[in-house]
């Protein structure tokens, strides 16, 4: 099979598309014929060797953790899916023609493989940080860098829970944030005052790592009411950096529920082939994403 790997840490140019042996499902796992794989910031952070403490890896290593596809092998003890089922979920080395998943759910009707591949990690992250920041129905949540995959999920989950959201993003994404139910404003000079004009902020999330932790603490009045997934320096200011994953099965189940009720949709901004994995990483690192980026196999 074809598979994207890297043998050394570095820039996008270290990614290689190689011929590799097919993986096989162990106990409690399934193997899928991958139709699409999600591109997440953790993918290129691992490629650069940034987050090895939380995600230790051995080189050479595969890339990717999210995927959608068709079940073609079922491991021992797995009873809830069969060969031929359409599923999405989390595994390892998903930038490949075949991948083993350790958590999965059947795809909701009407969802394409490309769309489904974009949900697992962003849903787990969105649900986790909403829980960690402690925001409740009737309160206002500020989301800095709100137009990407995690932000798109946070905005829609919050709306379903009765939470008001103020989102910051580039000028081109203001309409997109409003379409997801958020009060929107641009980042850049004067953004703190623009946020204040939109309302009182109870809690805040930093999704972009753009150096705004001090301002988020100022707006909420308490570093304990701010959570970041993108600024490794956040703990120096008393702010929680959230990097330990929660329950993927629970995240997938909630995704299926919200999608099935018409309460959640994360668009695919751009698709790439396996051979274009480096280009996908370059675009992901550049930011300014609206929704998700995926590889199509």
Order of alpha helices (4+ residues) and beta strands (2+ residues): beta-beta-beta-alpha-beta-beta-beta-beta-alpha-alpha-beta-alpha-beta-alpha-beta-alpha-beta-alpha-beta-beta-alpha-beta-alpha-beta
